[in-house]
Amino acid sequence: MSKGLGVVHFYIIIYIYFGRMEEIEFIKRLYDLKSMQSFDSRFPDAEGDIWQHTVNNDDYPLCWVFEDERFQLQNGSDELYLKFLCEIFHPTVRVEKGYWKEFLAEVNRLLKNDGYEFYPAEKISNRDVYGWRIFQPEENKMFIPYSQRNEKAIKEKKIKFTIKRSARHQIYQLLERYNDIYQETSETGWCYNISTSDEVFKDMRQFYTPKYFNKQKQYVKTNSLQDFIYSSSPYCVIDAIEFFEKYNRSNDFETQINEILKLNEFALKLDNGKILNTLDSPIKNTMLASIQEAGLKELFQEANTYYEDGNLKIAVEKLWDAFERLKSYYSPTLDKKKSIDRIICDMSGNKAPYKELFEEEFRELTTIGNNFRIRHHEMTKTDIEDNRHYDYFYKRCLSLISVAIQYLDNGKGPMKSSIKSLEKNE
């Protein structure tokens, strides 16, 4: 909106969903148009029909595809709709110099009302490829910074690393770039300026007093971001990165800090507000992105969250629930046994040695679930008293599931409820 000479002008920005591609080429990325019905009797399939009305005559209305029943975007599954939306923001499709980031942020805001969100699942030519996942709000969950989450492992030297001065310099320069100044108002109405670093130090003080090594090698209090980043514990520097991300979730902070970590060969990655060890993180974003059934994806995410928080008992329980849900993936079209058979057949390529291998692993994991107290309410089963055993069960089950999900026919998975929020005018 602009104002001039008493006249108010409104500008409407239209975002073309097929981006820099031809509309029909975009749709073909997701649908086999030659196998789909034509609504125009002059053409044998949907491809000819759509070409006639979007290219030759160009008489279809804008965004007609969302109401065309052949594509099931209005009345189909959430999974199908989310897959379509993700494709809109694919690097091959989107116009990089356009308004795609603003539209992505707004779509994400609406999706969260229905319990989903987009996230950077992988990269192509250093550009984010987005997947969808279950939105897990953390408003009521206290954030624990890296040094405190991993305090025991750090003391036992299971986690040990240093940050060179050159890397600290790069981190500090990036944090300063995002160290915004903004105004707040006190309860008495007094306005004052506050910086992102002020907020970060305030967050840290919930857990410890920020300190640094001064020139006399004394570990003393500080309110200086520069002193803290250059001369504090490396684990506290990681805390600062996590807290800075809290105030910079709508920009490229995560991408840029990960570039610095990668450049300096740290096996660490900032992901959704937390620094993770890329060697130990059991569930990768790309793995999560390949799951197109919402219930299975939700259990996977919950298992991963509990695992990262060190709650191996609940992590194993959630992962075993995911394993059981995986077995019935093709229900109700197929019963549970036939659903498992189909999954194994696809995994093995119908080759006998691999088929026997995967059949045995499905049986073994089922036996573990039947004999050990995976679920806390199963009182008659063998107790698991050692966290290392929980870790073994978790990684063994995850190993099978992570392979199986790559072979699932996502076009034939179960259908769920439809999303309404994006269809509403706000």
Phi, psi and omega in degrees: 000136176230156182235139177193133179053037177079003181255132178258125180251132177251137179243129177254123179261120179261128179258116180282120189295334182268007171057233184269005180265166167289144185303315183293327178291323177297313183297325180292343175293338186244335186228147173272090188295331181290341179262003184256155184296143173264138174267358180245117187297346180281349185233142185281344184213174184295329182297313178295319178302310183292321177301316181300320189260354177243342181243301186292309179259331182052053183246009173278144178289162178300135178063030178303329187300330183289341180252356179283118187297340180295333186262354173055034180275337181267323185237010181269203184279155173302319184301317180294317180295317181295321178298319179297314181297319178301321182295330179301326184258016177290142181305329179289335187261310189294154176268108189300328182268006181268205185260025188298325181294320179294319179291321177301315180298320181289318177299318179299319179299318180290320180299325183297335175296335180255009173088021178231165172204154172270152178207156178289108185273328180198185180229147170233121182050043178066020177244140186292135170252125188265140170241180177240154177210170177289131179282125181241089182298144183241025182303322185262008182249124182289131179279128178252121183290165187309310185296330181275324177298326186249023186304314182295315181295325179292316179296323180275004179062024172284333171244123182208121175202161176239162177238116181296158182298323180297321178290321177299321179298316179297318179296315181298316181299321179291316180298321178297324179297329181257013181272074186287152174253130177218170188253138175235162181239130180283173179297336180270001178092004180280129180267137180213157180270145177216145182254165176300320180295326175300316180294321180297315178297324178296318178297318181298322185294347173292339186242325180195167177275121179299128182225165175211164176272116179279186184295338178270010180065025176266140181268101190236163180297151176208150170243010182266121178298318181298311179300318184295314183290321183283331193224023177254176176303141179300329181288329176286328175298320177296322175303315181299319178299313181297316181292325177297322180298328179304326182261006184223038185282347183262008180231200187265021184303312182301314180299317184288322179292325178292328175296320178294316179298319180292318180301323182265012173059039172275139175274049183229153179209135175277122183221111177055042174093354181235141172277125181242151173279117185291341179277328184262340184298112189285329182248115182273157178301321181294326178294316180296322182295333183282350179271120183253002178256124192298317182296318178294319180296320180297316179296321178299313180297316180297318178300316181296318180298314179295323180296315180295330179278359178085006179268078187293328182299309181288327178300316179294319179299315180294321181292324177291326174298321178295321178299316179294322179292323177301319181302326183260023187304322184265013173284151001272002179302318177239147174288174188301315182296315181290329176296315177298317180301319181293317179301313181295320179299317179292320180297321187272349186064023181063023177268126190307312182299319180286325178298316178296320180299310183288325176299317179296320181291321175300317180295316182297316180292324176296320178296318177301315179297328181279332187260332183253157185277071178292317179262134191297337183274355182272085191287339187270000184262169182294126180292148173251110189251353184243124181300333179292330176287320175302317181297321178297311180300318182298310185289329178291314179295318180298323181301316180289313183298318184296332175280315185301319185294340179287344182254000182292142174275095186291343177282348184239016177286174182294150180266145180239193182291163180263153180275138182248331191303319185286348180268355183264146172272128181265000000 
